[in-house]
Amino acid sequence: MALELQKSNEQRAKELLNRPWRMLIGGELTGTEEGQTFDSHCPATGEYLASVPFAQKRDVERAVEAAQA
């Protein structure tokens, strides 16, 4: 039973990670202006985790502007 639960939890985690990731800017989930992403890997195992937004200067500026508003 415990092994089945562990596999089930691992599968759910993989499903969660295998979805489009967005950034939260100004209370809205958004991608980068240029649509760039990079692959994130587990530091302990090197296993691929997810493709996540790769924020550029303009994305950071949008986030700062939203935070200051």
N, C-alpha and C positions, 0 to 999 in steps of 0.2 A: 504493500500500500504506500509506504513512504517513497519508494523508488518511482512509483507511478505519479505521485504528487510532485516530486522533483522534476520529472520529465514534463509534466503538465505546466509547471511554473516556468521552466526553461522555454517551452514552446510559446507560452504567452509573452514572455519577455522578447523573444525573437520577433514575434508578430508586431509587438509594440514598436520595436526599433526599426522594423522594415516598413516604414510609412514615410510619407513626405514630411520632413522637418521644416519648421518655420521659425522666424525670430519674432519676439514680442516687442513691438515698438509702438508707443502711444496707445497701448491697450488693444492693439490689433495684431493678429498673427499675419506675418508677411514674409515673403522671400526677399532675397537681395535684389537690388535694382538691376544688376547685370545677370542674375540667375546663377551665379557661381556657387558650387558646392565643393566639399572635400570629404573624403572618407575618414571616418573616425574608427579607431581600433582600440581594443582592450589593452591597456598598458601591461597587464600581467601576462597575457597569452598571445597578444598580437592578432587575435581574432577580429575580423571585420565586425563592426557593430552597426553603423548607419552612415548614410550620406547626409551631411548637415550643411546649412547655409555658411558660405564663406564671405563674411561681411567685409566690404571695402570701405574706403574713406567716406564716401557719400552715405552709406548705410549707418556708419557711426555718427555722422553729423545729424542724420534724421533722428536717431535715438536720443542724442543729446538735446536737440531742439524740442523733442516731445517731452523729455524729462523736465526741461526748464519751463515748459508752458503751464 
